[in-house]
Amino acid sequence: MIKGVLKTWKEDRGFGFISPDDDGKDIFIHISALKGTSRRPVTGDVIYYQVARDNRGKFKAVNAYIDGVEILEDKVSGFLNTRKGLMLLALALAVIVAVVVFVTR
């Protein structure tokens, strides 16, 4: 992961630029690179990220997170990792199987 500081952020457009710690060129970051972040970024945030090329060949930040900001777990997978979630999933599958068996008789 590369470390940098969010130099600019356009909240209304959902993007900004990171100034990397290695004094390289500023890199574009879109809000979609910060999946699961518990809050929106603000100028001055320390960002950890990876670099990829977009479809026009320009570099952009991907798989990013804000230092010290909680990453929220995907709600569906988080629920399925609970005992209640697994029991409800098993019950739903049993109902589906019962309906299929009943209809195909």
Number of C-alpha atoms within 10 A of each C-alpha: 11 13 19 24 20 23 17 19 20 13 13 6 9 13 16 20 21 26 20 20 13 9 8 9 12 19 18 18 24 17 18 14 17 22 15 15 18 13 12 12 23 16 15 14 18 22 24 20 22 14 16 13 11 10 7 6 8 10 16 19 24 20 14 23 23 23 13 9 15 12 14 12 13 10 10 9 10 11 13 14 11 11 10 11 15 13 12 13 13 12 12 12 12 12 12 12 12 11 11 11 10 9 8 6 5
